[in-house]
């Protein structure tokens, strides 16, 4: 039986942060998940760290690919998803322990919402907060004709969305430095974010 959440975690030369990132997923209060660690041809120790972690916890799987870039890596991961919910995390990010439970509960109680994310804070190299970025509890409506445009933006590394939604819009596309913004614009055609 598939997990309730499949986590897409692309990795490319992030050995310095990877174990801490994976530990933050392992330590979630919600535990019915599978993590697809998709290594995009790392040349540092990232692949070894991911393999060791996968050997420790059967919910974690390493998929080793040649270097192809973020969009191809994420779309490859999407092809492997079997859960009804997809969560994203980058290999240099840390999730608070209740993240999955909170985001999943929000999606379950709001069937018209196809994607959700949360606020975050930036850290320095010692793990100390450098800023807090708070997003409104309700996003203003997206308006491509406003000046400046009102973009539908969610924090991409902490995104959780319905698998049917991301598949309905055919996953990620190559939009230079904006694959996340492009994804959100297309998701607004599918449901509320």
mmCIF file of the C-alpha atoms, coordinates in Angstrom:
data_MODEL
# 
_entry.id   MODEL 
# 
loop_
_atom_site.group_PDB 
_atom_site.id 
_atom_site.type_symbol 
_atom_site.label_atom_id 
_atom_site.label_alt_id 
_atom_site.label_comp_id 
_atom_site.label_asym_id 
_atom_site.label_entity_id 
_atom_site.label_seq_id 
_atom_site.pdbx_PDB_ins_code 
_atom_site.Cartn_x 
_atom_site.Cartn_y 
_atom_site.Cartn_z 
_atom_site.occupancy 
_atom_site.B_iso_or_equiv 
_atom_site.pdbx_formal_charge 
_atom_site.auth_seq_id 
_atom_site.auth_comp_id 
_atom_site.auth_asym_id 
_atom_site.auth_atom_id 
_atom_site.pdbx_PDB_model_num 
ATOM 1   C CA . UNK A 1 1   ? 0.000   0.000  0.000   1.00 0.00 ? 1   UNK A CA 1 
ATOM 2   C CA . UNK A 1 2   ? 1.457   3.377  -0.975  1.00 0.00 ? 2   UNK A CA 1 
ATOM 3   C CA . UNK A 1 3   ? 2.332   5.967  1.635   1.00 0.00 ? 3   UNK A CA 1 
ATOM 4   C CA . UNK A 1 4   ? 0.004   8.936  2.054   1.00 0.00 ? 4   UNK A CA 1 
ATOM 5   C CA . UNK A 1 5   ? 2.776   11.406 1.162   1.00 0.00 ? 5   UNK A CA 1 
ATOM 6   C CA . UNK A 1 6   ? 5.673   11.040 -1.265  1.00 0.00 ? 6   UNK A CA 1 
ATOM 7   C CA . UNK A 1 7   ? 8.440   13.561 -0.619  1.00 0.00 ? 7   UNK A CA 1 
ATOM 8   C CA . UNK A 1 8   ? 10.507  14.752 -3.570  1.00 0.00 ? 8   UNK A CA 1 
ATOM 9   C CA . UNK A 1 9   ? 13.975  15.744 -2.410  1.00 0.00 ? 9   UNK A CA 1 
ATOM 10  C CA . UNK A 1 10  ? 16.359  16.631 -5.249  1.00 0.00 ? 10  UNK A CA 1 
ATOM 11  C CA . UNK A 1 11  ? 20.048  16.545 -4.345  1.00 0.00 ? 11  UNK A CA 1 
ATOM 12  C CA . UNK A 1 12  ? 23.006  18.086 -6.121  1.00 0.00 ? 12  UNK A CA 1 
ATOM 13  C CA . UNK A 1 13  ? 26.274  18.552 -4.221  1.00 0.00 ? 13  UNK A CA 1 
ATOM 14  C CA . UNK A 1 14  ? 24.664  19.394 -0.881  1.00 0.00 ? 14  UNK A CA 1 
ATOM 15  C CA . UNK A 1 15  ? 26.613  17.000 1.348   1.00 0.00 ? 15  UNK A CA 1 
ATOM 16  C CA . UNK A 1 16  ? 27.136  19.701 3.969   1.00 0.00 ? 16  UNK A CA 1 
ATOM 17  C CA . UNK A 1 17  ? 23.392  19.976 4.679   1.00 0.00 ? 17  UNK A CA 1 
ATOM 18  C CA . UNK A 1 18  ? 21.865  16.719 3.502   1.00 0.00 ? 18  UNK A CA 1 
ATOM 19  C CA . UNK A 1 19  ? 21.891  14.610 6.693   1.00 0.00 ? 19  UNK A CA 1 
ATOM 20  C CA . UNK A 1 20  ? 20.265  17.409 8.722   1.00 0.00 ? 20  UNK A CA 1 
ATOM 21  C CA . UNK A 1 21  ? 17.633  17.883 6.041   1.00 0.00 ? 21  UNK A CA 1 
ATOM 22  C CA . UNK A 1 22  ? 16.844  14.152 5.951   1.00 0.00 ? 22  UNK A CA 1 
ATOM 23  C CA . UNK A 1 23  ? 16.726  13.975 9.749   1.00 0.00 ? 23  UNK A CA 1 
ATOM 24  C CA . UNK A 1 24  ? 14.129  16.758 9.791   1.00 0.00 ? 24  UNK A CA 1 
ATOM 25  C CA . UNK A 1 25  ? 11.923  14.638 7.545   1.00 0.00 ? 25  UNK A CA 1 
ATOM 26  C CA . UNK A 1 26  ? 12.548  11.450 9.516   1.00 0.00 ? 26  UNK A CA 1 
ATOM 27  C CA . UNK A 1 27  ? 11.514  13.251 12.714  1.00 0.00 ? 27  UNK A CA 1 
ATOM 28  C CA . UNK A 1 28  ? 8.115   14.421 11.436  1.00 0.00 ? 28  UNK A CA 1 
ATOM 29  C CA . UNK A 1 29  ? 5.161   13.802 13.751  1.00 0.00 ? 29  UNK A CA 1 
ATOM 30  C CA . UNK A 1 30  ? 3.287   12.375 10.729  1.00 0.00 ? 30  UNK A CA 1 
ATOM 31  C CA . UNK A 1 31  ? 5.070   9.202  9.655   1.00 0.00 ? 31  UNK A CA 1 
ATOM 32  C CA . UNK A 1 32  ? 3.152   7.712  6.685   1.00 0.00 ? 32  UNK A CA 1 
ATOM 33  C CA . UNK A 1 33  ? 5.511   9.026  4.005   1.00 0.00 ? 33  UNK A CA 1 
ATOM 34  C CA . UNK A 1 34  ? 8.114   7.866  1.517   1.00 0.00 ? 34  UNK A CA 1 
ATOM 35  C CA . UNK A 1 35  ? 11.086  10.050 0.600   1.00 0.00 ? 35  UNK A CA 1 
ATOM 36  C CA . UNK A 1 36  ? 12.443  9.925  -2.932  1.00 0.00 ? 36  UNK A CA 1 
ATOM 37  C CA . UNK A 1 37  ? 16.005  11.239 -2.621  1.00 0.00 ? 37  UNK A CA 1 
ATOM 38  C CA . UNK A 1 38  ? 16.810  12.000 -6.234  1.00 0.00 ? 38  UNK A CA 1 
ATOM 39  C CA . UNK A 1 39  ? 20.527  12.559 -6.687  1.00 0.00 ? 39  UNK A CA 1 
ATOM 40  C CA . UNK A 1 40  ? 21.210  14.635 -9.780  1.00 0.00 ? 40  UNK A CA 1 
ATOM 41  C CA . UNK A 1 41  ? 24.728  13.406 -10.437 1.00 0.00 ? 41  UNK A CA 1 
ATOM 42  C CA . UNK A 1 42  ? 26.408  14.827 -7.337  1.00 0.00 ? 42  UNK A CA 1 
ATOM 43  C CA . UNK A 1 43  ? 30.209  14.848 -7.327  1.00 0.00 ? 43  UNK A CA 1 
ATOM 44  C CA . UNK A 1 44  ? 30.595  15.342 -3.566  1.00 0.00 ? 44  UNK A CA 1 
ATOM 45  C CA . UNK A 1 45  ? 29.583  12.910 -0.786  1.00 0.00 ? 45  UNK A CA 1 
ATOM 46  C CA . UNK A 1 46  ? 25.845  13.582 -1.203  1.00 0.00 ? 46  UNK A CA 1 
ATOM 47  C CA . UNK A 1 47  ? 25.083  10.227 -2.812  1.00 0.00 ? 47  UNK A CA 1 
ATOM 48  C CA . UNK A 1 48  ? 26.926  8.301  -0.068  1.00 0.00 ? 48  UNK A CA 1 
ATOM 49  C CA . UNK A 1 49  ? 25.083  10.210 2.670   1.00 0.00 ? 49  UNK A CA 1 
ATOM 50  C CA . UNK A 1 50  ? 21.741  9.535  0.984   1.00 0.00 ? 50  UNK A CA 1 
ATOM 51  C CA . UNK A 1 51  ? 22.561  5.834  0.523   1.00 0.00 ? 51  UNK A CA 1 
ATOM 52  C CA . UNK A 1 52  ? 23.546  5.475  4.181   1.00 0.00 ? 52  UNK A CA 1 
ATOM 53  C CA . UNK A 1 53  ? 20.355  7.198  5.295   1.00 0.00 ? 53  UNK A CA 1 
ATOM 54  C CA . UNK A 1 54  ? 18.221  4.983  3.039   1.00 0.00 ? 54  UNK A CA 1 
ATOM 55  C CA . UNK A 1 55  ? 19.914  1.931  4.575   1.00 0.00 ? 55  UNK A CA 1 
ATOM 56  C CA . UNK A 1 56  ? 18.910  3.181  8.047   1.00 0.00 ? 56  UNK A CA 1 
ATOM 57  C CA . UNK A 1 57  ? 15.243  3.917  7.268   1.00 0.00 ? 57  UNK A CA 1 
ATOM 58  C CA . UNK A 1 58  ? 13.180  1.985  4.690   1.00 0.00 ? 58  UNK A CA 1 
ATOM 59  C CA . UNK A 1 59  ? 10.932  5.008  4.040   1.00 0.00 ? 59  UNK A CA 1 
ATOM 60  C CA . UNK A 1 60  ? 13.871  6.684  2.271   1.00 0.00 ? 60  UNK A CA 1 
ATOM 61  C CA . UNK A 1 61  ? 14.867  5.656  -1.265  1.00 0.00 ? 61  UNK A CA 1 
ATOM 62  C CA . UNK A 1 62  ? 17.871  6.839  -3.244  1.00 0.00 ? 62  UNK A CA 1 
ATOM 63  C CA . UNK A 1 63  ? 17.430  7.332  -6.967  1.00 0.00 ? 63  UNK A CA 1 
ATOM 64  C CA . UNK A 1 64  ? 20.813  8.042  -8.578  1.00 0.00 ? 64  UNK A CA 1 
ATOM 65  C CA . UNK A 1 65  ? 20.725  9.893  -11.892 1.00 0.00 ? 65  UNK A CA 1 
ATOM 66  C CA . UNK A 1 66  ? 23.301  11.491 -14.150 1.00 0.00 ? 66  UNK A CA 1 
ATOM 67  C CA . UNK A 1 67  ? 23.346  15.288 -13.848 1.00 0.00 ? 67  UNK A CA 1 
ATOM 68  C CA . UNK A 1 68  ? 20.384  16.702 -15.784 1.00 0.00 ? 68  UNK A CA 1 
ATOM 69  C CA . UNK A 1 69  ? 19.232  19.716 -13.790 1.00 0.00 ? 69  UNK A CA 1 
ATOM 70  C CA . UNK A 1 70  ? 16.425  20.487 -11.370 1.00 0.00 ? 70  UNK A CA 1 
ATOM 71  C CA . UNK A 1 71  ? 13.422  20.331 -13.706 1.00 0.00 ? 71  UNK A CA 1 
ATOM 72  C CA . UNK A 1 72  ? 14.331  16.915 -15.117 1.00 0.00 ? 72  UNK A CA 1 
ATOM 73  C CA . UNK A 1 73  ? 15.185  15.639 -11.630 1.00 0.00 ? 73  UNK A CA 1 
ATOM 74  C CA . UNK A 1 74  ? 11.827  16.745 -10.205 1.00 0.00 ? 74  UNK A CA 1 
ATOM 75  C CA . UNK A 1 75  ? 9.862   15.383 -13.167 1.00 0.00 ? 75  UNK A CA 1 
ATOM 76  C CA . UNK A 1 76  ? 11.692  12.057 -12.877 1.00 0.00 ? 76  UNK A CA 1 
ATOM 77  C CA . UNK A 1 77  ? 10.649  11.973 -9.230  1.00 0.00 ? 77  UNK A CA 1 
ATOM 78  C CA . UNK A 1 78  ? 7.050   12.798 -10.145 1.00 0.00 ? 78  UNK A CA 1 
ATOM 79  C CA . UNK A 1 79  ? 7.013   9.771  -12.435 1.00 0.00 ? 79  UNK A CA 1 
ATOM 80  C CA . UNK A 1 80  ? 7.794   7.615  -9.369  1.00 0.00 ? 80  UNK A CA 1 
ATOM 81  C CA . UNK A 1 81  ? 5.127   9.112  -7.102  1.00 0.00 ? 81  UNK A CA 1 
ATOM 82  C CA . UNK A 1 82  ? 2.393   6.706  -5.961  1.00 0.00 ? 82  UNK A CA 1 
ATOM 83  C CA . UNK A 1 83  ? 0.993   8.688  -3.005  1.00 0.00 ? 83  UNK A CA 1 
ATOM 84  C CA . UNK A 1 84  ? -2.041  10.995 -3.335  1.00 0.00 ? 84  UNK A CA 1 
ATOM 85  C CA . UNK A 1 85  ? 0.014   13.865 -1.863  1.00 0.00 ? 85  UNK A CA 1 
ATOM 86  C CA . UNK A 1 86  ? 3.422   15.185 -2.914  1.00 0.00 ? 86  UNK A CA 1 
ATOM 87  C CA . UNK A 1 87  ? 5.637   17.175 -0.565  1.00 0.00 ? 87  UNK A CA 1 
ATOM 88  C CA . UNK A 1 88  ? 8.767   19.043 -1.612  1.00 0.00 ? 88  UNK A CA 1 
ATOM 89  C CA . UNK A 1 89  ? 11.908  19.771 0.291   1.00 0.00 ? 89  UNK A CA 1 
ATOM 90  C CA . UNK A 1 90  ? 15.330  20.843 -0.866  1.00 0.00 ? 90  UNK A CA 1 
ATOM 91  C CA . UNK A 1 91  ? 18.451  19.111 0.408   1.00 0.00 ? 91  UNK A CA 1 
ATOM 92  C CA . UNK A 1 92  ? 19.603  22.237 2.261   1.00 0.00 ? 92  UNK A CA 1 
ATOM 93  C CA . UNK A 1 93  ? 16.284  22.884 4.041   1.00 0.00 ? 93  UNK A CA 1 
ATOM 94  C CA . UNK A 1 94  ? 14.993  21.773 7.427   1.00 0.00 ? 94  UNK A CA 1 
ATOM 95  C CA . UNK A 1 95  ? 11.317  21.125 8.212   1.00 0.00 ? 95  UNK A CA 1 
ATOM 96  C CA . UNK A 1 96  ? 9.879   21.650 11.674  1.00 0.00 ? 96  UNK A CA 1 
ATOM 97  C CA . UNK A 1 97  ? 8.523   18.380 13.154  1.00 0.00 ? 97  UNK A CA 1 
ATOM 98  C CA . UNK A 1 98  ? 4.825   19.162 12.600  1.00 0.00 ? 98  UNK A CA 1 
ATOM 99  C CA . UNK A 1 99  ? 5.118   20.433 9.038   1.00 0.00 ? 99  UNK A CA 1 
ATOM 100 C CA . UNK A 1 100 ? 3.660   17.376 7.255   1.00 0.00 ? 100 UNK A CA 1 
ATOM 101 C CA . UNK A 1 101 ? 0.818   16.975 9.756   1.00 0.00 ? 101 UNK A CA 1 
ATOM 102 C CA . UNK A 1 102 ? -0.199  20.647 9.532   1.00 0.00 ? 102 UNK A CA 1 
ATOM 103 C CA . UNK A 1 103 ? -0.037  20.907 5.743   1.00 0.00 ? 103 UNK A CA 1 
ATOM 104 C CA . UNK A 1 104 ? -1.829  17.579 5.225   1.00 0.00 ? 104 UNK A CA 1 
ATOM 105 C CA . UNK A 1 105 ? -4.597  18.531 7.674   1.00 0.00 ? 105 UNK A CA 1 
ATOM 106 C CA . UNK A 1 106 ? -5.090  21.795 5.806   1.00 0.00 ? 106 UNK A CA 1 
ATOM 107 C CA . UNK A 1 107 ? -5.452  19.960 2.473   1.00 0.00 ? 107 UNK A CA 1 
ATOM 108 C CA . UNK A 1 108 ? -7.833  17.417 4.002   1.00 0.00 ? 108 UNK A CA 1 
ATOM 109 C CA . UNK A 1 109 ? -10.067 20.169 5.449   1.00 0.00 ? 109 UNK A CA 1 
ATOM 110 C CA . UNK A 1 110 ? -9.963  22.294 2.279   1.00 0.00 ? 110 UNK A CA 1 
ATOM 111 C CA . UNK A 1 111 ? -10.744 20.054 -0.713  1.00 0.00 ? 111 UNK A CA 1 
ATOM 112 C CA . UNK A 1 112 ? -10.756 23.049 -3.095  1.00 0.00 ? 112 UNK A CA 1 
ATOM 113 C CA . UNK A 1 113 ? -7.094  23.767 -2.268  1.00 0.00 ? 113 UNK A CA 1 
ATOM 114 C CA . UNK A 1 114 ? -4.589  21.922 -4.454  1.00 0.00 ? 114 UNK A CA 1 
ATOM 115 C CA . UNK A 1 115 ? -1.347  23.265 -2.952  1.00 0.00 ? 115 UNK A CA 1 
ATOM 116 C CA . UNK A 1 116 ? -0.154  24.728 0.338   1.00 0.00 ? 116 UNK A CA 1 
ATOM 117 C CA . UNK A 1 117 ? 3.119   25.838 1.907   1.00 0.00 ? 117 UNK A CA 1 
ATOM 118 C CA . UNK A 1 118 ? 4.312   27.631 5.017   1.00 0.00 ? 118 UNK A CA 1 
ATOM 119 C CA . UNK A 1 119 ? 6.477   30.418 6.298   1.00 0.00 ? 119 UNK A CA 1 
ATOM 120 C CA . UNK A 1 120 ? 10.175  29.971 6.858   1.00 0.00 ? 120 UNK A CA 1 
ATOM 121 C CA . UNK A 1 121 ? 13.240  31.656 8.243   1.00 0.00 ? 121 UNK A CA 1 
ATOM 122 C CA . UNK A 1 122 ? 16.705  31.900 6.771   1.00 0.00 ? 122 UNK A CA 1 
ATOM 123 C CA . UNK A 1 123 ? 19.668  30.600 8.775   1.00 0.00 ? 123 UNK A CA 1 
ATOM 124 C CA . UNK A 1 124 ? 23.353  31.363 8.752   1.00 0.00 ? 124 UNK A CA 1 
ATOM 125 C CA . UNK A 1 125 ? 26.005  28.655 8.491   1.00 0.00 ? 125 UNK A CA 1 
ATOM 126 C CA . UNK A 1 126 ? 25.741  28.040 12.237  1.00 0.00 ? 126 UNK A CA 1 
ATOM 127 C CA . UNK A 1 127 ? 21.989  27.368 12.088  1.00 0.00 ? 127 UNK A CA 1 
ATOM 128 C CA . UNK A 1 128 ? 21.041  30.702 13.653  1.00 0.00 ? 128 UNK A CA 1 
ATOM 129 C CA . UNK A 1 129 ? 18.044  32.580 12.211  1.00 0.00 ? 129 UNK A CA 1 
ATOM 130 C CA . UNK A 1 130 ? 18.896  35.613 10.091  1.00 0.00 ? 130 UNK A CA 1 
ATOM 131 C CA . UNK A 1 131 ? 15.358  36.580 9.103   1.00 0.00 ? 131 UNK A CA 1 
ATOM 132 C CA . UNK A 1 132 ? 11.770  35.516 9.417   1.00 0.00 ? 132 UNK A CA 1 
ATOM 133 C CA . UNK A 1 133 ? 9.608   35.587 6.348   1.00 0.00 ? 133 UNK A CA 1 
ATOM 134 C CA . UNK A 1 134 ? 5.929   35.472 7.125   1.00 0.00 ? 134 UNK A CA 1 
ATOM 135 C CA . UNK A 1 135 ? 3.385   34.861 4.414   1.00 0.00 ? 135 UNK A CA 1 
ATOM 136 C CA . UNK A 1 136 ? -0.237  35.922 4.780   1.00 0.00 ? 136 UNK A CA 1 
ATOM 137 C CA . UNK A 1 137 ? -2.696  33.222 5.843   1.00 0.00 ? 137 UNK A CA 1 
ATOM 138 C CA . UNK A 1 138 ? -4.658  33.991 2.689   1.00 0.00 ? 138 UNK A CA 1 
ATOM 139 C CA . UNK A 1 139 ? -2.836  34.801 -0.497  1.00 0.00 ? 139 UNK A CA 1 
ATOM 140 C CA . UNK A 1 140 ? -4.160  37.762 -2.482  1.00 0.00 ? 140 UNK A CA 1 
ATOM 141 C CA . UNK A 1 141 ? -5.654  36.717 -5.816  1.00 0.00 ? 141 UNK A CA 1 
ATOM 142 C CA . UNK A 1 142 ? -3.122  36.265 -8.584  1.00 0.00 ? 142 UNK A CA 1 
ATOM 143 C CA . UNK A 1 143 ? -3.364  39.002 -11.189 1.00 0.00 ? 143 UNK A CA 1 
ATOM 144 C CA . UNK A 1 144 ? -0.979  38.903 -14.163 1.00 0.00 ? 144 UNK A CA 1 
ATOM 145 C CA . UNK A 1 145 ? -2.272  42.302 -15.344 1.00 0.00 ? 145 UNK A CA 1 
ATOM 146 C CA . UNK A 1 146 ? -1.529  44.195 -12.113 1.00 0.00 ? 146 UNK A CA 1 
ATOM 147 C CA . UNK A 1 147 ? 1.541   46.428 -12.098 1.00 0.00 ? 147 UNK A CA 1 
ATOM 148 C CA . UNK A 1 148 ? 3.563   44.835 -10.690 1.00 0.00 ? 148 UNK A CA 1 
ATOM 149 C CA . UNK A 1 149 ? 1.885   41.480 -11.245 1.00 0.00 ? 149 UNK A CA 1 
ATOM 150 C CA . UNK A 1 150 ? 0.432   39.821 -8.158  1.00 0.00 ? 150 UNK A CA 1 
ATOM 151 C CA . UNK A 1 151 ? 2.039   36.411 -8.350  1.00 0.00 ? 151 UNK A CA 1 
ATOM 152 C CA . UNK A 1 152 ? 0.690   33.240 -6.781  1.00 0.00 ? 152 UNK A CA 1 
ATOM 153 C CA . UNK A 1 153 ? 3.699   32.417 -4.646  1.00 0.00 ? 153 UNK A CA 1 
ATOM 154 C CA . UNK A 1 154 ? 4.310   29.629 -2.144  1.00 0.00 ? 154 UNK A CA 1 
ATOM 155 C CA . UNK A 1 155 ? 7.627   28.709 -0.548  1.00 0.00 ? 155 UNK A CA 1 
ATOM 156 C CA . UNK A 1 156 ? 8.688   25.980 -2.979  1.00 0.00 ? 156 UNK A CA 1 
ATOM 157 C CA . UNK A 1 157 ? 10.975  23.948 -0.672  1.00 0.00 ? 157 UNK A CA 1 
ATOM 158 C CA . UNK A 1 158 ? 8.050   23.463 1.739   1.00 0.00 ? 158 UNK A CA 1 
ATOM 159 C CA . UNK A 1 159 ? 5.316   22.882 -0.841  1.00 0.00 ? 159 UNK A CA 1 
ATOM 160 C CA . UNK A 1 160 ? 2.681   20.162 -0.388  1.00 0.00 ? 160 UNK A CA 1 
ATOM 161 C CA . UNK A 1 161 ? 0.186   19.485 -3.139  1.00 0.00 ? 161 UNK A CA 1 
ATOM 162 C CA . UNK A 1 162 ? -2.221  16.974 -4.530  1.00 0.00 ? 162 UNK A CA 1 
ATOM 163 C CA . UNK A 1 163 ? -0.598  14.519 -6.940  1.00 0.00 ? 163 UNK A CA 1 
ATOM 164 C CA . UNK A 1 164 ? -3.585  14.746 -9.270  1.00 0.00 ? 164 UNK A CA 1 
ATOM 165 C CA . UNK A 1 165 ? -3.079  18.519 -9.529  1.00 0.00 ? 165 UNK A CA 1 
ATOM 166 C CA . UNK A 1 166 ? 0.594   18.463 -10.491 1.00 0.00 ? 166 UNK A CA 1 
ATOM 167 C CA . UNK A 1 167 ? -0.013  15.638 -12.937 1.00 0.00 ? 167 UNK A CA 1 
ATOM 168 C CA . UNK A 1 168 ? -2.962  17.486 -14.491 1.00 0.00 ? 168 UNK A CA 1 
ATOM 169 C CA . UNK A 1 169 ? -0.640  20.379 -15.374 1.00 0.00 ? 169 UNK A CA 1 
ATOM 170 C CA . UNK A 1 170 ? 2.147   18.033 -16.565 1.00 0.00 ? 170 UNK A CA 1 
ATOM 171 C CA . UNK A 1 171 ? 4.651   18.768 -13.799 1.00 0.00 ? 171 UNK A CA 1 
ATOM 172 C CA . UNK A 1 172 ? 7.507   21.210 -14.094 1.00 0.00 ? 172 UNK A CA 1 
ATOM 173 C CA . UNK A 1 173 ? 8.578   23.126 -17.205 1.00 0.00 ? 173 UNK A CA 1 
ATOM 174 C CA . UNK A 1 174 ? 11.830  24.828 -18.158 1.00 0.00 ? 174 UNK A CA 1 
ATOM 175 C CA . UNK A 1 175 ? 11.298  28.466 -17.252 1.00 0.00 ? 175 UNK A CA 1 
ATOM 176 C CA . UNK A 1 176 ? 14.674  29.988 -16.416 1.00 0.00 ? 176 UNK A CA 1 
ATOM 177 C CA . UNK A 1 177 ? 14.928  30.537 -12.645 1.00 0.00 ? 177 UNK A CA 1 
ATOM 178 C CA . UNK A 1 178 ? 11.125  30.436 -12.398 1.00 0.00 ? 178 UNK A CA 1 
ATOM 179 C CA . UNK A 1 179 ? 10.008  26.810 -12.619 1.00 0.00 ? 179 UNK A CA 1 
ATOM 180 C CA . UNK A 1 180 ? 8.233   27.298 -9.276  1.00 0.00 ? 180 UNK A CA 1 
ATOM 181 C CA . UNK A 1 181 ? 6.366   30.476 -10.313 1.00 0.00 ? 181 UNK A CA 1 
ATOM 182 C CA . UNK A 1 182 ? 5.343   28.818 -13.575 1.00 0.00 ? 182 UNK A CA 1 
ATOM 183 C CA . UNK A 1 183 ? 4.078   25.816 -11.608 1.00 0.00 ? 183 UNK A CA 1 
ATOM 184 C CA . UNK A 1 184 ? 1.959   28.063 -9.358  1.00 0.00 ? 184 UNK A CA 1 
ATOM 185 C CA . UNK A 1 185 ? 0.414   30.016 -12.229 1.00 0.00 ? 185 UNK A CA 1 
ATOM 186 C CA . UNK A 1 186 ? -0.640  26.734 -13.847 1.00 0.00 ? 186 UNK A CA 1 
ATOM 187 C CA . UNK A 1 187 ? -1.894  25.289 -10.536 1.00 0.00 ? 187 UNK A CA 1 
ATOM 188 C CA . UNK A 1 188 ? -4.254  28.273 -10.149 1.00 0.00 ? 188 UNK A CA 1 
ATOM 189 C CA . UNK A 1 189 ? -6.033  26.973 -13.255 1.00 0.00 ? 189 UNK A CA 1 
ATOM 190 C CA . UNK A 1 190 ? -6.585  23.654 -11.474 1.00 0.00 ? 190 UNK A CA 1 
ATOM 191 C CA . UNK A 1 191 ? -7.568  24.778 -7.969  1.00 0.00 ? 191 UNK A CA 1 
ATOM 192 C CA . UNK A 1 192 ? -6.911  27.158 -5.134  1.00 0.00 ? 192 UNK A CA 1 
ATOM 193 C CA . UNK A 1 193 ? -3.399  27.500 -3.717  1.00 0.00 ? 193 UNK A CA 1 
# 
